[in-house]
Amino acid sequence: MKKLFKIFFILTALIINTQTGFCKSNLTIPVQNTTQNNHIEQNSDFKAGMNFILNSQYKEAINCFDTYLKNTSSPHPDVYFQKGYAYIAMGDKENAYNNFQLALRHNPYNIYALVNYINIKFTHNPSDESLINEINRALVIINQGYFSPKLLTNDTQTGTIFIYPSQSYKISTDNTFKKSVLSNLYYLQAVIHYKNQKIEHCFINAEKSYKLNPHNLNSLDLMKTISANELNHGDFNIALDYIQKTINSLDDNINAQQQNSYIDSIYLTLYKCLGSALFNLERYDESITAYTKALEYDPKNSELFSYRADAYYKTNYTEKALNDLDNAIKYDYKNEMAYTLRAAIKTENFDYQGAINDYTKALYINPKNADTFVYRALVKSKIYDDDGAIADYNQAEKINPEYAAVYFNRALIYAKQNKNTQALSDMTKAKILFNNTGDTENYNNAVNFINQRR
């Protein structure tokens, strides 16, 4: 594996952007300076190499380990691990990878070599599904008890944890460091599944990762991303399930978290997504509750006020909807949705001029919205401003020449003005477009209109 590894990466704890695949480390995988009764600890070259590692003199350490390997016919497998550690600390992933492989060849249960081997391979190709088996093997080894971080009191100055991989100690299941490593292994699996479009497996592993280590915000962020993606894809029931599970996981572990702006932003996104999923499932009252919860995290969010207003509108709470729309515009005067929804409510309440004013403001924000021109044209027709309505339909046609309703509605106005040629021309276009889109009802209406005027 030549020149494959370009990103400096030492440990089991990863920060990974799932969009770009960029990885970096935020934890160091340790080694142990030991006094166990084993011939390797008595070897002067090995002891010198370990002392160099303690002092971050990695080239010198590698030289000592190489000398040891040259002078022994049965080298201890952990020497390869220590060499791998020294290489990776220097950023030389090719040699680190090779030495971790040698360590594993001599001792398949060397979990520290295996974890680093997995990390390097993942860094090179985060979508490599063959890593799933390697990670599962690491999980089995750890859960069998071959994992033993041990603090040494003689290194309190640096606070480093040193581990000697050949030793095995049974440790309790609540060990923080063990949970951190397990969490990151599950996270790696989640990312691999994500990149291979296996979303259900991705979510399951991300959830396991987060529950093991609530400080692993990468897993939480991945759960949030999956929830939002499913919502954007229109899979509202699936999205709802993921969103609720993510909120529950966050709620269950919030005491282990430090409440901060990032956690608040996660809650905000999740409740916003929850409100949207429930709205699209026509569970409007629950949607209102979700948007209200989201507003607790961002009480001046114009978009959230618009969404909640829409839910209020669907449940006939007109005054509450209008109040929310006023707030939406107050906090963002360029909120196009707020103006168009408020215009629709004003139209229903026979405030036609107020509706026209709001549609006009929406068009000032987005003059390329053909729908808004059509809506404003309909309101203008209600106050007998047919010329103004035709002008709006003309604008909508320029924006979207395939908009069937434009031709249909404009034909009706031309017919009222006794402009039969223009009316038939527009209705013929409408008929073709309705037929192309499979709108049978309006296609038949267009045909009847044409037949009556020929």
Secondary structure as UniProt FT lines:
FT   STRAND          14..16
FT   TURN            18..20
FT   STRAND          23..25
FT   HELIX           39..42
FT   HELIX           44..54
FT   TURN            55..56
FT   HELIX           58..70
FT   HELIX           78..89
FT   TURN            90..91
FT   HELIX           93..106
FT   TURN            108..109
FT   HELIX           111..124
FT   TURN            126..127
FT   TURN            129..130
FT   HELIX           131..143
FT   TURN            144..145
FT   HELIX           153..155
FT   TURN            156..159
FT   TURN            165..166
FT   TURN            173..174
FT   HELIX           176..195
FT   TURN            196..197
FT   HELIX           199..212
FT   TURN            214..215
FT   HELIX           217..232
FT   TURN            233..234
FT   HELIX           236..253
FT   HELIX           254..256
FT   HELIX           261..280
FT   TURN            281..282
FT   HELIX           284..297
FT   TURN            299..300
FT   HELIX           302..314
FT   TURN            315..316
FT   HELIX           318..331
FT   TURN            333..334
FT   HELIX           336..348
FT   TURN            349..350
FT   HELIX           352..365
FT   TURN            367..368
FT   HELIX           370..382
FT   TURN            383..384
FT   HELIX           386..399
FT   TURN            401..402
FT   HELIX           404..416
FT   TURN            417..418
FT   HELIX           420..437
FT   HELIX           440..452
//
